[in-house]
């Protein structure tokens, strides 16, 4: 089983970026690369080669689902697992996001003390 170490988080909101970095690095012990947009994620993902990508759904310009589609089109990035983060967590919306190929969906606002555990649990479920 691949060990989850490197996480790329694509999020346009600076406050959430800061909380997520703290939650994933300080609490979770992960190596984290934050990107502020879909295009930035596409530009740096191959070089960073994350084990997992956390993807905000609502972003200006290129949203999460569009970013996922573009990542899937790149051979080096097509197999990297993705978890969406969104405030829209109606069952139909979650089902739709999962149908795009996401492992799961984490609700925002997330609990910074629990985010790493949530990510590890989803990872274990899909890689166990």
SVG drawing of the C-alpha trace seen along z (x, -y; Angstrom):
<svg xmlns="http://www.w3.org/2000/svg" viewBox="-30 -35 39 38">
<polyline fill="none" stroke="black" stroke-width="0.4" points="0.0,0.0 1.3,-3.4 1.9,-5.6 0.2,-8.9 2.8,-11.7 2.4,-14.4 -0.8,-16.3 -1.6,-19.1 -4.5,-21.4 -6.1,-23.6 -8.0,-26.4 -8.6,-30.0 -9.3,-31.3 -6.1,-32.4 -7.7,-32.0 -8.7,-28.4 -5.3,-27.7 -3.6,-28.8 -5.9,-26.6 -5.5,-23.6 -1.7,-23.9 -1.7,-24.0 -4.1,-21.1 -2.3,-18.9 1.4,-19.8 1.4,-20.4 -1.4,-18.1 -1.2,-15.5 2.6,-15.5 2.0,-15.7 4.1,-17.5 1.7,-20.1 1.7,-22.2 -1.0,-24.8 -2.2,-26.1 -4.6,-29.0 -6.2,-28.0 -6.8,-25.1 -4.2,-26.4 -1.6,-26.7 -2.4,-23.2 -1.9,-21.9 1.4,-23.8 3.0,-22.4 1.3,-19.0 3.7,-17.0 6.8,-18.5 5.4,-18.0 4.0,-14.6 1.4,-14.5 0.0,-11.2 -3.3,-12.9 -5.0,-16.1 -7.6,-18.0 -9.7,-20.1 -12.0,-23.0 -15.2,-22.8 -16.0,-26.5 -13.2,-28.5 -13.2,-31.5 -12.3,-30.7 -11.5,-27.0 -13.6,-25.2 -12.8,-22.0 -14.6,-19.6 -12.9,-21.4 -9.5,-21.1 -10.1,-17.4 -11.0,-16.9 -7.8,-18.7 -5.7,-16.7 -7.2,-13.4 -6.1,-14.4 -2.4,-14.5 -0.7,-11.1 1.5,-11.8 -1.5,-13.0 -4.4,-10.9 -4.2,-8.3 -3.7,-10.7 -6.6,-10.3 -8.7,-13.4 -10.9,-14.4 -13.2,-17.4 -13.9,-19.9 -17.1,-21.9 -19.8,-23.6 -22.4,-22.0 -22.9,-18.6 -26.4,-17.6 -26.4,-13.8 -27.1,-14.5 -24.1,-17.0 -21.8,-14.5 -22.9,-11.7 -22.3,-14.0 -18.8,-14.8 -18.0,-11.2 -19.2,-10.3 -16.5,-12.6 -13.9,-10.2 -13.3,-11.7 -12.6,-9.3 -14.9,-11.3 -16.1,-14.7 -15.2,-16.5 -17.6,-19.2 -16.4,-22.7 -15.9,-24.3 -13.8,-21.3 -12.5,-20.8 -8.7,-21.5 -8.1,-19.0 -9.9,-16.2 -9.0,-17.0 -5.9,-14.8 -7.8,-11.9 -10.6,-12.3 -8.1,-12.3 -6.3,-9.2 -9.6,-7.4 -10.7,-8.1 -7.2,-7.1 -7.3,-3.8 -10.8,-3.0 -9.7,-3.3 -6.2,-1.8 -6.9,0.8"/>
</svg>
